[in-house]
Amino acid sequence: MYQSGASPGSALATVVQGVPAAAIIPAYTCASAVHYALRGLRISLDPERKRESMEKYLGPTRSREWN
């Protein structure tokens, strides 16, 4: 249990111990999905980033086929 005068780190540890993994995992999954969705949106809106991404994953020769 948290005691007044204890360090902030111990307060955080108490909170983390109290939150079940069943609540943390869906929140992490949702945050990850939002991250990838925003990354995809950024790539689709910026042609230069799209080209860089295609070259990174497909190589310079195959990425030209997608343009």
All heavy atoms as TSV, in Angstrom:
chain	resi	resn	atom	element	x	y	z
A	1	MET	N	N	0.837	-1.176	0.000
A	1	MET	CA	C	0.000	0.000	0.000
A	1	MET	C	C	0.876	1.232	0.000
A	1	MET	O	O	1.935	1.261	0.608
A	1	MET	CB	C	-0.913	-0.044	1.218
A	1	MET	CG	C	-1.784	1.172	1.345
A	1	MET	SD	S	-3.331	0.731	2.117
A	1	MET	CE	C	-4.409	1.076	0.808
A	2	TYR	N	N	0.448	2.283	-0.683
A	2	TYR	CA	C	1.198	3.530	-0.794
A	2	TYR	C	C	1.167	4.282	0.515
A	2	TYR	O	O	0.131	4.427	1.144
A	2	TYR	CB	C	0.609	4.386	-1.916
A	2	TYR	CG	C	1.313	5.705	-2.088
A	2	TYR	CD1	C	2.590	5.748	-2.615
A	2	TYR	CD2	C	0.705	6.889	-1.719
A	2	TYR	CE1	C	3.239	6.945	-2.778
A	2	TYR	CE2	C	1.343	8.088	-1.882
A	2	TYR	CZ	C	2.619	8.117	-2.407
A	2	TYR	OH	O	3.268	9.308	-2.565
A	3	GLN	N	N	2.333	4.782	0.912
A	3	GLN	CA	C	2.434	5.568	2.135
A	3	GLN	C	C	2.863	6.975	1.764
A	3	GLN	O	O	3.699	7.163	0.889
A	3	GLN	CB	C	3.467	4.959	3.086
A	3	GLN	CG	C	3.135	3.564	3.516
A	3	GLN	CD	C	4.289	2.957	4.318
A	3	GLN	OE1	O	5.315	3.574	4.521
A	3	GLN	NE2	N	4.088	1.730	4.764
A	4	SER	N	N	2.280	7.963	2.447
A	4	SER	CA	C	2.711	9.328	2.165
A	4	SER	C	C	4.162	9.458	2.579
A	4	SER	O	O	4.593	8.931	3.583
A	4	SER	CB	C	1.833	10.337	2.900
A	4	SER	OG	O	1.966	10.167	4.292
A	5	GLY	N	N	4.937	10.143	1.761
A	5	GLY	CA	C	6.354	10.277	2.016
A	5	GLY	C	C	7.176	9.245	1.262
A	5	GLY	O	O	8.389	9.332	1.225
A	6	ALA	N	N	6.539	8.258	0.668
A	6	ALA	CA	C	7.259	7.263	-0.121
A	6	ALA	C	C	7.604	7.871	-1.479
A	6	ALA	O	O	7.021	8.862	-1.896
A	6	ALA	CB	C	6.420	6.011	-0.297
A	7	SER	N	N	8.540	7.272	-2.167
A	7	SER	CA	C	8.974	7.824	-3.455
A	7	SER	C	C	7.891	7.630	-4.521
A	7	SER	O	O	7.065	6.725	-4.424
A	7	SER	CB	C	10.261	7.127	-3.906
A	7	SER	OG	O	9.982	5.802	-4.281
A	8	PRO	N	N	7.919	8.494	-5.544
A	8	PRO	CA	C	6.941	8.334	-6.641
A	8	PRO	C	C	7.072	6.980	-7.327
A	8	PRO	O	O	6.100	6.441	-7.843
A	8	PRO	CB	C	7.279	9.473	-7.595
A	8	PRO	CG	C	8.010	10.476	-6.774
A	8	PRO	CD	C	8.719	9.709	-5.704
A	9	GLY	N	N	8.272	6.433	-7.359
A	9	GLY	CA	C	8.477	5.128	-7.979
A	9	GLY	C	C	7.705	4.037	-7.271
A	9	GLY	O	O	7.144	3.137	-7.898
A	10	SER	N	N	7.653	4.104	-5.943
A	10	SER	CA	C	6.902	3.082	-5.213
A	10	SER	C	C	5.403	3.251	-5.428
A	10	SER	O	O	4.658	2.273	-5.437
A	10	SER	CB	C	7.248	3.112	-3.723
A	10	SER	OG	O	6.816	4.315	-3.132
A	11	ALA	N	N	4.965	4.488	-5.617
A	11	ALA	CA	C	3.545	4.715	-5.911
A	11	ALA	C	C	3.188	4.119	-7.269
A	11	ALA	O	O	2.141	3.479	-7.426
A	11	ALA	CB	C	3.236	6.206	-5.897
A	12	LEU	N	N	4.077	4.306	-8.239
A	12	LEU	CA	C	3.846	3.737	-9.567
A	12	LEU	C	C	3.838	2.212	-9.506
A	12	LEU	O	O	2.996	1.569	-10.127
A	12	LEU	CB	C	4.916	4.217	-10.549
A	12	LEU	CG	C	4.812	3.691	-11.965
A	12	LEU	CD1	C	3.509	4.149	-12.609
A	12	LEU	CD2	C	5.996	4.143	-12.784
A	13	ALA	N	N	4.745	1.644	-8.745
A	13	ALA	CA	C	4.797	0.191	-8.599
A	13	ALA	C	C	3.510	-0.338	-7.984
A	13	ALA	O	O	2.997	-1.382	-8.388
A	13	ALA	CB	C	5.995	-0.213	-7.751
A	14	THR	N	N	2.956	0.372	-7.031
A	14	THR	CA	C	1.708	-0.045	-6.394
A	14	THR	C	C	0.569	-0.026	-7.414
A	14	THR	O	O	-0.246	-0.949	-7.448
A	14	THR	CB	C	1.379	0.888	-5.213
A	14	THR	OG1	O	2.454	0.840	-4.284
A	14	THR	CG2	C	0.090	0.473	-4.538
A	15	VAL	N	N	0.521	1.009	-8.237
A	15	VAL	CA	C	-0.536	1.111	-9.243
A	15	VAL	C	C	-0.399	-0.009	-10.265
A	15	VAL	O	O	-1.382	-0.655	-10.625
A	15	VAL	CB	C	-0.494	2.489	-9.932
A	15	VAL	CG1	C	-1.411	2.520	-11.149
A	15	VAL	CG2	C	-0.878	3.579	-8.955
A	16	VAL	N	N	0.821	-0.258	-10.736
A	16	VAL	CA	C	1.041	-1.292	-11.741
A	16	VAL	C	C	0.683	-2.667	-11.195
A	16	VAL	O	O	0.094	-3.491	-11.893
A	16	VAL	CB	C	2.506	-1.254	-12.257
A	16	VAL	CG1	C	2.822	-2.472	-13.103
A	16	VAL	CG2	C	2.739	0.028	-13.034
A	17	GLN	N	N	0.986	-2.922	-9.948
A	17	GLN	CA	C	0.642	-4.210	-9.355
A	17	GLN	C	C	-0.860	-4.370	-9.224
A	17	GLN	O	O	-1.381	-5.481	-9.281
A	17	GLN	CB	C	1.286	-4.349	-7.973
A	17	GLN	CG	C	2.779	-4.550	-8.037
A	17	GLN	CD	C	3.415	-4.525	-6.656
A	17	GLN	OE1	O	2.752	-4.231	-5.664
A	17	GLN	NE2	N	4.696	-4.830	-6.604
A	18	GLY	N	N	-1.568	-3.272	-9.072
A	18	GLY	CA	C	-3.012	-3.341	-8.895
A	18	GLY	C	C	-3.791	-3.499	-10.182
A	18	GLY	O	O	-4.955	-3.891	-10.178
A	19	VAL	N	N	-3.182	-3.175	-11.301
A	19	VAL	CA	C	-3.875	-3.263	-12.582
A	19	VAL	C	C	-3.636	-4.654	-13.165
A	19	VAL	O	O	-2.507	-5.048	-13.411
A	19	VAL	CB	C	-3.354	-2.186	-13.564
A	19	VAL	CG1	C	-4.023	-2.333	-14.917
A	19	VAL	CG2	C	-3.587	-0.805	-12.997
A	20	PRO	N	N	-4.674	-5.404	-13.398
A	20	PRO	CA	C	-4.488	-6.744	-13.951
A	20	PRO	C	C	-4.026	-6.686	-15.412
A	20	PRO	O	O	-4.308	-5.740	-16.144
A	20	PRO	CB	C	-5.874	-7.376	-13.851
A	20	PRO	CG	C	-6.811	-6.235	-13.797
A	20	PRO	CD	C	-6.071	-5.101	-13.136
A	21	ALA	N	N	-3.308	-7.699	-15.807
A	21	ALA	CA	C	-2.793	-7.769	-17.176
A	21	ALA	C	C	-3.933	-7.776	-18.193
A	21	ALA	O	O	-3.770	-7.318	-19.317
A	21	ALA	CB	C	-1.931	-9.005	-17.344
A	22	ALA	N	N	-5.086	-8.264	-17.783
A	22	ALA	CA	C	-6.236	-8.304	-18.693
A	22	ALA	C	C	-6.671	-6.902	-19.100
A	22	ALA	O	O	-7.295	-6.729	-20.143
A	22	ALA	CB	C	-7.393	-9.037	-18.040
A	23	ALA	N	N	-6.347	-5.887	-18.317
A	23	ALA	CA	C	-6.694	-4.515	-18.669
A	23	ALA	C	C	-5.568	-3.843	-19.445
A	23	ALA	O	O	-5.816	-2.952	-20.255
A	23	ALA	CB	C	-7.002	-3.711	-17.418
A	24	ILE	N	N	-4.340	-4.254	-19.209
A	24	ILE	CA	C	-3.209	-3.616	-19.871
A	24	ILE	C	C	-3.064	-4.084	-21.314
A	24	ILE	O	O	-2.815	-3.278	-22.208
A	24	ILE	CB	C	-1.910	-3.884	-19.077
A	24	ILE	CG1	C	-1.990	-3.189	-17.720
A	24	ILE	CG2	C	-0.688	-3.407	-19.847
A	24	ILE	CD1	C	-0.826	-3.508	-16.807
A	25	ILE	N	N	-3.231	-5.354	-21.565
A	25	ILE	CA	C	-3.001	-5.903	-22.901
A	25	ILE	C	C	-3.939	-5.290	-23.953
A	25	ILE	O	O	-3.467	-4.880	-25.015
A	25	ILE	CB	C	-3.071	-7.445	-22.878
A	25	ILE	CG1	C	-1.887	-7.977	-22.060
A	25	ILE	CG2	C	-3.064	-8.022	-24.286
A	25	ILE	CD1	C	-1.937	-9.455	-21.780
A	26	PRO	N	N	-5.243	-5.167	-23.710
A	26	PRO	CA	C	-6.095	-4.521	-24.730
A	26	PRO	C	C	-5.726	-3.052	-24.966
A	26	PRO	O	O	-5.784	-2.577	-26.101
A	26	PRO	CB	C	-7.501	-4.643	-24.164
A	26	PRO	CG	C	-7.432	-5.791	-23.238
A	26	PRO	CD	C	-6.061	-5.760	-22.662
A	27	ALA	N	N	-5.319	-2.349	-23.926
A	27	ALA	CA	C	-4.921	-0.949	-24.093
A	27	ALA	C	C	-3.668	-0.856	-24.950
A	27	ALA	O	O	-3.563	0.012	-25.830
A	27	ALA	CB	C	-4.695	-0.298	-22.738
A	28	TYR	N	N	-2.712	-1.746	-24.723
A	28	TYR	CA	C	-1.487	-1.765	-25.522
A	28	TYR	C	C	-1.801	-2.102	-26.978
A	28	TYR	O	O	-1.271	-1.470	-27.904
A	28	TYR	CB	C	-0.500	-2.784	-24.949
A	28	TYR	CG	C	0.698	-2.995	-25.827
A	28	TYR	CD1	C	1.742	-2.082	-25.836
A	28	TYR	CD2	C	0.773	-4.092	-26.674
A	28	TYR	CE1	C	2.841	-2.256	-26.655
A	28	TYR	CE2	C	1.867	-4.274	-27.502
A	28	TYR	CZ	C	2.899	-3.366	-27.489
A	28	TYR	OH	O	3.982	-3.540	-28.305
A	29	THR	N	N	-2.663	-3.067	-27.191
A	29	THR	CA	C	-3.036	-3.475	-28.543
A	29	THR	C	C	-3.723	-2.337	-29.284
A	29	THR	O	O	-3.444	-2.086	-30.456
A	29	THR	CB	C	-3.943	-4.714	-28.494
A	29	THR	OG1	O	-3.265	-5.740	-27.771
A	29	THR	CG2	C	-4.289	-5.213	-29.876
A	30	CYS	N	N	-4.600	-1.633	-28.600
A	30	CYS	CA	C	-5.305	-0.500	-29.206
A	30	CYS	C	C	-4.322	0.620	-29.558
A	30	CYS	O	O	-4.394	1.190	-30.654
A	30	CYS	CB	C	-6.372	0.004	-28.246
A	30	CYS	SG	S	-7.341	1.361	-28.907
A	31	ALA	N	N	-3.404	0.920	-28.663
A	31	ALA	CA	C	-2.411	1.963	-28.931
A	31	ALA	C	C	-1.530	1.575	-30.112
A	31	ALA	O	O	-1.186	2.424	-30.945
A	31	ALA	CB	C	-1.567	2.209	-27.687
A	32	SER	N	N	-1.180	0.313	-30.206
A	32	SER	CA	C	-0.365	-0.156	-31.317
A	32	SER	C	C	-1.123	-0.036	-32.633
A	32	SER	O	O	-0.560	0.376	-33.652
A	32	SER	CB	C	0.049	-1.610	-31.070
A	32	SER	OG	O	0.840	-2.086	-32.107
A	33	ALA	N	N	-2.396	-0.368	-32.637
A	33	ALA	CA	C	-3.213	-0.255	-33.852
A	33	ALA	C	C	-3.323	1.196	-34.305
A	33	ALA	O	O	-3.218	1.492	-35.502
A	33	ALA	CB	C	-4.596	-0.843	-33.605
A	34	VAL	N	N	-3.514	2.108	-33.365
A	34	VAL	CA	C	-3.592	3.531	-33.708
A	34	VAL	C	C	-2.257	4.004	-34.280
A	34	VAL	O	O	-2.224	4.749	-35.269
A	34	VAL	CB	C	-4.000	4.371	-32.477
A	34	VAL	CG1	C	-3.823	5.857	-32.724
A	34	VAL	CG2	C	-5.436	4.068	-32.088
A	35	HIS	N	N	-1.169	3.541	-33.695
A	35	HIS	CA	C	0.168	3.910	-34.177
A	35	HIS	C	C	0.344	3.495	-35.639
A	35	HIS	O	O	0.771	4.299	-36.474
A	35	HIS	CB	C	1.230	3.247	-33.298
A	35	HIS	CG	C	2.602	3.273	-33.886
A	35	HIS	ND1	N	3.393	4.402	-33.885
A	35	HIS	CD2	C	3.320	2.314	-34.510
A	35	HIS	CE1	C	4.532	4.128	-34.479
A	35	HIS	NE2	N	4.521	2.861	-34.862
A	36	TYR	N	N	0.019	2.253	-35.956
A	36	TYR	CA	C	0.196	1.772	-37.324
A	36	TYR	C	C	-0.777	2.450	-38.294
A	36	TYR	O	O	-0.431	2.702	-39.447
A	36	TYR	CB	C	0.071	0.254	-37.392
A	36	TYR	CG	C	1.307	-0.430	-36.867
A	36	TYR	CD1	C	1.266	-1.178	-35.707
A	36	TYR	CD2	C	2.523	-0.317	-37.531
A	36	TYR	CE1	C	2.403	-1.793	-35.215
A	36	TYR	CE2	C	3.662	-0.924	-37.054
A	36	TYR	CZ	C	3.599	-1.664	-35.901
A	36	TYR	OH	O	4.732	-2.262	-35.417
A	37	ALA	N	N	-1.977	2.761	-37.843
A	37	ALA	CA	C	-2.936	3.459	-38.702
A	37	ALA	C	C	-2.439	4.862	-39.040
A	37	ALA	O	O	-2.507	5.293	-40.206
A	37	ALA	CB	C	-4.298	3.524	-38.028
A	38	LEU	N	N	-1.924	5.572	-38.053
A	38	LEU	CA	C	-1.412	6.921	-38.304
A	38	LEU	C	C	-0.150	6.882	-39.171
A	38	LEU	O	O	0.044	7.752	-40.017
A	38	LEU	CB	C	-1.124	7.629	-36.978
A	38	LEU	CG	C	-2.354	7.980	-36.150
A	38	LEU	CD1	C	-1.943	8.583	-34.814
A	38	LEU	CD2	C	-3.279	8.915	-36.908
A	39	ARG	N	N	0.671	5.862	-38.979
A	39	ARG	CA	C	1.858	5.713	-39.808
A	39	ARG	C	C	1.471	5.458	-41.258
A	39	ARG	O	O	2.041	6.039	-42.177
A	39	ARG	CB	C	2.715	4.570	-39.275
A	39	ARG	CG	C	4.097	4.555	-39.860
A	39	ARG	CD	C	4.978	3.657	-39.056
A	39	ARG	NE	N	5.286	2.482	-39.862
A	39	ARG	CZ	C	5.868	1.401	-39.414
A	39	ARG	NH1	N	6.157	1.295	-38.149
A	39	ARG	NH2	N	6.143	0.416	-40.218
A	40	GLY	N	N	0.467	4.622	-41.480
A	40	GLY	CA	C	-0.012	4.365	-42.829
A	40	GLY	C	C	-0.615	5.593	-43.468
A	40	GLY	O	O	-0.418	5.849	-44.660
A	41	LEU	N	N	-1.336	6.378	-42.676
A	41	LEU	CA	C	-1.922	7.617	-43.187
A	41	LEU	C	C	-0.828	8.586	-43.602
A	41	LEU	O	O	-0.905	9.202	-44.669
A	41	LEU	CB	C	-2.817	8.241	-42.117
A	41	LEU	CG	C	-3.509	9.536	-42.483
A	41	LEU	CD1	C	-4.495	9.293	-43.622
A	41	LEU	CD2	C	-4.226	10.103	-41.282
A	42	ARG	N	N	0.207	8.698	-42.789
A	42	ARG	CA	C	1.314	9.593	-43.108
A	42	ARG	C	C	1.991	9.167	-44.406
A	42	ARG	O	O	2.293	9.993	-45.260
A	42	ARG	CB	C	2.329	9.603	-41.968
A	42	ARG	CG	C	3.492	10.551	-42.221
A	42	ARG	CD	C	4.484	10.525	-41.115
A	42	ARG	NE	N	5.182	9.247	-41.146
A	42	ARG	CZ	C	6.136	8.902	-40.315
A	42	ARG	NH1	N	6.481	9.707	-39.344
A	42	ARG	NH2	N	6.723	7.741	-40.417
A	43	ILE	N	N	2.204	7.880	-44.576
A	43	ILE	CA	C	2.853	7.376	-45.788
A	43	ILE	C	C	1.971	7.615	-47.009
A	43	ILE	O	O	2.450	7.991	-48.077
A	43	ILE	CB	C	3.215	5.887	-45.634
A	43	ILE	CG1	C	4.379	5.745	-44.650
A	43	ILE	CG2	C	3.555	5.248	-46.963
A	43	ILE	CD1	C	4.695	4.318	-44.276
A	44	SER	N	N	0.661	7.434	-46.850
A	44	SER	CA	C	-0.226	7.609	-48.004
A	44	SER	C	C	-0.367	9.071	-48.411
A	44	SER	O	O	-0.623	9.365	-49.575
A	44	SER	CB	C	-1.604	7.015	-47.710
A	44	SER	OG	O	-2.276	7.772	-46.743
A	45	LEU	N	N	-0.192	9.994	-47.481
A	45	LEU	CA	C	-0.332	11.417	-47.792
A	45	LEU	C	C	0.957	12.046	-48.316
A	45	LEU	O	O	0.912	13.071	-48.974
A	45	LEU	CB	C	-0.804	12.188	-46.562
A	45	LEU	CG	C	-2.220	11.865	-46.088
A	45	LEU	CD1	C	-2.521	12.623	-44.813
A	45	LEU	CD2	C	-3.235	12.178	-47.162
A	46	ASP	N	N	2.089	11.459	-47.987
A	46	ASP	CA	C	3.373	12.028	-48.385
A	46	ASP	C	C	4.034	11.120	-49.423
A	46	ASP	O	O	4.533	10.052	-49.094
A	46	ASP	CB	C	4.273	12.163	-47.154
A	46	ASP	CG	C	5.564	12.907	-47.437
A	46	ASP	OD1	O	5.824	13.243	-48.602
A	46	ASP	OD2	O	6.317	13.138	-46.475
A	47	PRO	N	N	4.042	11.518	-50.688
A	47	PRO	CA	C	4.594	10.670	-51.747
A	47	PRO	C	C	6.063	10.292	-51.515
A	47	PRO	O	O	6.479	9.191	-51.853
A	47	PRO	CB	C	4.444	11.501	-53.017
A	47	PRO	CG	C	3.481	12.566	-52.691
A	47	PRO	CD	C	3.514	12.762	-51.221
A	48	GLU	N	N	6.844	11.201	-50.955
A	48	GLU	CA	C	8.256	10.913	-50.707
A	48	GLU	C	C	8.409	9.805	-49.671
A	48	GLU	O	O	9.218	8.899	-49.820
A	48	GLU	CB	C	8.989	12.182	-50.231
A	48	GLU	CG	C	10.465	11.979	-49.953
A	48	GLU	CD	C	11.267	11.578	-51.176
A	48	GLU	OE1	O	10.827	11.852	-52.309
A	48	GLU	OE2	O	12.335	10.978	-50.995
A	49	ARG	N	N	7.611	9.844	-48.613
A	49	ARG	CA	C	7.656	8.787	-47.594
A	49	ARG	C	C	7.186	7.456	-48.176
A	49	ARG	O	O	7.691	6.406	-47.821
A	49	ARG	CB	C	6.810	9.150	-46.385
A	49	ARG	CG	C	7.432	10.217	-45.548
A	49	ARG	CD	C	7.058	9.995	-44.109
A	49	ARG	NE	N	7.453	11.110	-43.305
A	49	ARG	CZ	C	8.556	11.128	-42.570
A	49	ARG	NH1	N	9.339	10.098	-42.552
A	49	ARG	NH2	N	8.857	12.186	-41.860
A	50	LYS	N	N	6.190	7.516	-49.053
A	50	LYS	CA	C	5.704	6.287	-49.681
A	50	LYS	C	C	6.809	5.657	-50.515
A	50	LYS	O	O	7.043	4.457	-50.455
A	50	LYS	CB	C	4.483	6.569	-50.546
A	50	LYS	CG	C	3.913	5.319	-51.175
A	50	LYS	CD	C	2.648	5.603	-51.936
A	50	LYS	CE	C	2.075	4.321	-52.490
A	50	LYS	NZ	N	0.820	4.526	-53.169
A	51	ARG	N	N	7.519	6.476	-51.282
A	51	ARG	CA	C	8.608	5.973	-52.101
A	51	ARG	C	C	9.702	5.362	-51.228
A	51	ARG	O	O	10.196	4.268	-51.506
A	51	ARG	CB	C	9.200	7.095	-52.958
A	51	ARG	CG	C	10.271	6.617	-53.937
A	51	ARG	CD	C	10.948	7.767	-54.665
A	51	ARG	NE	N	11.645	8.672	-53.755
A	51	ARG	CZ	C	12.819	8.395	-53.159
A	51	ARG	NH1	N	13.404	7.253	-53.360
A	51	ARG	NH2	N	13.382	9.283	-52.367
A	52	GLU	N	N	10.062	6.052	-50.125
A	52	GLU	CA	C	11.088	5.528	-49.217
A	52	GLU	C	C	10.653	4.187	-48.613
A	52	GLU	O	O	11.450	3.259	-48.501
A	52	GLU	CB	C	11.358	6.527	-48.096
A	52	GLU	CG	C	12.082	7.773	-48.537
A	52	GLU	CD	C	12.161	8.812	-47.435
A	52	GLU	OE1	O	11.647	8.568	-46.320
A	52	GLU	OE2	O	12.729	9.888	-47.690
A	53	SER	N	N	9.386	4.104	-48.233
A	53	SER	CA	C	8.879	2.876	-47.636
A	53	SER	C	C	8.883	1.728	-48.640
A	53	SER	O	O	9.282	0.613	-48.318
A	53	SER	CB	C	7.465	3.096	-47.100
A	53	SER	OG	O	6.956	1.919	-46.547
A	54	MET	N	N	8.468	2.005	-49.857
A	54	MET	CA	C	8.445	0.969	-50.877
A	54	MET	C	C	9.863	0.493	-51.194
A	54	MET	O	O	10.095	-0.699	-51.355
A	54	MET	CB	C	7.768	1.494	-52.150
A	54	MET	CG	C	6.316	1.863	-51.962
A	54	MET	SD	S	5.296	0.487	-51.474
A	54	MET	CE	C	4.932	-0.184	-53.056
A	55	GLU	N	N	10.817	1.414	-51.262
A	55	GLU	CA	C	12.202	1.025	-51.528
A	55	GLU	C	C	12.768	0.214	-50.369
A	55	GLU	O	O	13.527	-0.727	-50.573
A	55	GLU	CB	C	13.072	2.250	-51.787
A	55	GLU	CG	C	12.863	2.841	-53.157
A	55	GLU	CD	C	13.760	4.040	-53.428
A	55	GLU	OE1	O	14.600	4.376	-52.568
A	55	GLU	OE2	O	13.600	4.642	-54.496
A	56	LYS	N	N	12.389	0.581	-49.169
A	56	LYS	CA	C	12.907	-0.124	-47.996
A	56	LYS	C	C	12.435	-1.576	-47.984
A	56	LYS	O	O	13.211	-2.485	-47.706
A	56	LYS	CB	C	12.447	0.587	-46.730
A	56	LYS	CG	C	12.901	-0.081	-45.455
A	56	LYS	CD	C	12.430	0.693	-44.240
A	56	LYS	CE	C	12.862	0.013	-42.962
A	56	LYS	NZ	N	12.404	0.747	-41.786
A	57	TYR	N	N	11.166	-1.798	-48.244
A	57	TYR	CA	C	10.613	-3.138	-48.106
A	57	TYR	C	C	10.615	-3.963	-49.393
A	57	TYR	O	O	10.636	-5.187	-49.344
A	57	TYR	CB	C	9.203	-3.077	-47.515
A	57	TYR	CG	C	9.228	-2.575	-46.099
A	57	TYR	CD1	C	8.785	-1.305	-45.780
A	57	TYR	CD2	C	9.735	-3.370	-45.075
A	57	TYR	CE1	C	8.835	-0.842	-44.478
A	57	TYR	CE2	C	9.802	-2.915	-43.775
A	57	TYR	CZ	C	9.344	-1.653	-43.483
A	57	TYR	OH	O	9.407	-1.199	-42.195
A	58	LEU	N	N	10.585	-3.313	-50.548
A	58	LEU	CA	C	10.547	-4.052	-51.807
A	58	LEU	C	C	11.855	-3.972	-52.576
A	58	LEU	O	O	12.061	-4.736	-53.512
A	58	LEU	CB	C	9.417	-3.525	-52.697
A	58	LEU	CG	C	8.003	-3.695	-52.162
A	58	LEU	CD1	C	7.013	-3.064	-53.125
A	58	LEU	CD2	C	7.674	-5.157	-51.948
A	59	GLY	N	N	12.702	-3.040	-52.224
A	59	GLY	CA	C	13.935	-2.827	-52.970
A	59	GLY	C	C	13.701	-1.801	-54.056
A	59	GLY	O	O	12.565	-1.582	-54.475
A	60	PRO	N	N	14.763	-1.176	-54.539
A	60	PRO	CA	C	14.595	-0.087	-55.519
A	60	PRO	C	C	13.998	-0.536	-56.843
A	60	PRO	O	O	13.260	0.194	-57.470
A	60	PRO	CB	C	16.002	0.465	-55.708
A	60	PRO	CG	C	16.924	-0.432	-54.988
A	60	PRO	CD	C	16.126	-1.358	-54.134
A	61	THR	N	N	14.268	-1.760	-57.281
A	61	THR	CA	C	13.752	-2.189	-58.587
A	61	THR	C	C	12.277	-2.550	-58.518
A	61	THR	O	O	11.501	-2.178	-59.389
A	61	THR	CB	C	14.547	-3.390	-59.124
A	61	THR	OG1	O	14.519	-4.437	-58.156
A	61	THR	CG2	C	15.981	-2.994	-59.402
A	62	ARG	N	N	11.850	-3.264	-57.490
A	62	ARG	CA	C	10.430	-3.666	-57.388
A	62	ARG	C	C	9.541	-2.499	-56.995
A	62	ARG	O	O	8.369	-2.475	-57.336
A	62	ARG	CB	C	10.272	-4.797	-56.378
A	62	ARG	CG	C	10.815	-6.094	-56.936
A	62	ARG	CD	C	10.447	-7.285	-56.117
A	62	ARG	NE	N	9.021	-7.419	-55.966
A	62	ARG	CZ	C	8.452	-8.067	-54.968
A	62	ARG	NH1	N	9.179	-8.654	-54.059
A	62	ARG	NH2	N	7.140	-8.168	-54.880
A	63	SER	N	N	10.085	-1.507	-56.277
A	63	SER	CA	C	9.247	-0.372	-55.865
A	63	SER	C	C	8.821	0.460	-57.066
A	63	SER	O	O	7.766	1.083	-57.046
A	63	SER	CB	C	9.969	0.497	-54.847
A	63	SER	OG	O	11.059	1.167	-55.430
A	64	ARG	N	N	9.615	0.475	-58.135
A	64	ARG	CA	C	9.245	1.228	-59.346
A	64	ARG	C	C	8.011	0.634	-60.011
A	64	ARG	O	O	7.269	1.331	-60.679
A	64	ARG	CB	C	10.412	1.263	-60.320
A	64	ARG	CG	C	11.523	2.147	-59.843
A	64	ARG	CD	C	12.611	2.308	-60.902
A	64	ARG	NE	N	13.853	2.574	-60.227
A	64	ARG	CZ	C	14.945	1.853	-60.335
A	64	ARG	NH1	N	14.989	0.833	-61.169
A	64	ARG	NH2	N	16.023	2.150	-59.668
A	65	GLU	N	N	7.802	-0.671	-59.829
A	65	GLU	CA	C	6.630	-1.321	-60.416
A	65	GLU	C	C	5.332	-0.812	-59.796
A	65	GLU	O	O	4.291	-0.852	-60.415
A	65	GLU	CB	C	6.727	-2.830	-60.218
A	65	GLU	CG	C	7.899	-3.461	-60.924
A	65	GLU	CD	C	8.093	-4.920	-60.531
A	65	GLU	OE1	O	7.249	-5.459	-59.779
A	65	GLU	OE2	O	9.082	-5.516	-60.961
A	66	TRP	N	N	5.387	-0.338	-58.551
A	66	TRP	CA	C	4.182	0.120	-57.840
A	66	TRP	C	C	3.839	1.566	-58.155
A	66	TRP	O	O	2.775	2.030	-57.819
A	66	TRP	CB	C	4.369	-0.041	-56.339
A	66	TRP	CG	C	4.340	-1.474	-55.926
A	66	TRP	CD1	C	5.399	-2.339	-55.908
A	66	TRP	CD2	C	3.210	-2.221	-55.504
A	66	TRP	NE1	N	4.995	-3.579	-55.491
A	66	TRP	CE2	C	3.643	-3.517	-55.229
A	66	TRP	CE3	C	1.870	-1.921	-55.326
A	66	TRP	CZ2	C	2.796	-4.515	-54.797
A	66	TRP	CZ3	C	1.029	-2.896	-54.884
A	66	TRP	CH2	C	1.483	-4.184	-54.638
A	67	ASN	N	N	4.733	2.303	-58.771
A	67	ASN	CA	C	4.470	3.727	-59.065
A	67	ASN	C	C	3.677	3.885	-60.316
A	67	ASN	O	O	3.521	3.186	-61.175
A	67	ASN	CB	C	5.780	4.504	-59.165
A	67	ASN	CG	C	6.427	4.655	-57.815
A	67	ASN	OD1	O	5.743	4.644	-56.809
A	67	ASN	ND2	N	7.730	4.781	-57.814
